[in-house]
Amino acid sequence: MLRNMPDTTWQHAREPKETDPTALEFECALDTLHAEPDLGPALEPTDSLPAAPTAAPVYAPTFELPPAAPTPVPASHKAPPSRSKRIIREIIEILAVIVVAIIITTLLRTFVIDQYIIPTGSMIPTIEEEDHLFAEKVSYVFGSIHQGDIVTFNDPILPGRILIKRVIAVEGQTVDLVDGAVYIDGKPLDEPYTHGKESTPLELMGGVTLSYPFTVPDGAIWVMGDNRTNSLDSRYFGPISEDEVTGRAIIRIWPLDRFGGLD
């Protein structure tokens, strides 16, 4: 039996196998992985690095900015004015102060208060010669003149001069001089400020006519000095219009030892 069986083992071994394309590709891939990589020729050591490749130029759009505005210089950093300009400015400032002071003084003296220096003794002992005093002008703008007030008024004899006397009677009152005493509306007037000096009639100024008892007309006042024996007053030039009154004496400021109010 054995001899008659065909021996096919050798034939199969001798017969070439059919080639599988897929297996063939796999084997080639394995060969490639196991093969030494081709690194090319070995680099020779050198002391200098290779030159870097030159980059291509990059072109960016360009434009011009408008000129910047000049930076303002602070006032503190500016150059100081010249000497001549400083002098001129100081002169102008001084003149401005003087002008303002004159304006304020004029307004005060015209409408509020004024200062006077007494040159005569017609008001002794209440007011002495060379006394400095203030007379205010507001009271008579809003009020009336009262008996006993010490007033300043325009001199009816010498224009431009100011006199100072005491109001003895106002409009409508009757003045009489009897035996050296003053009577108002038939009653003797208490006058401690005369220190007992007699009040007698004086020779009248030219053009003035009056007789005692005398009634003070409307809008007028009768004035007399406290120094009755040395005073030219309404006994000489007659009554004074209220419109001629310039102020009411209120305070003596000089000399200092007699500083104080007037009454």
Summary of the structure (lengths in Angstrom):
residues: 263
radius of gyration: 63.7
end to end distance: 183.7
largest distance: 208.5
contacts: 549
relative contact order: 0.12
helix: 27%
strand: 21%
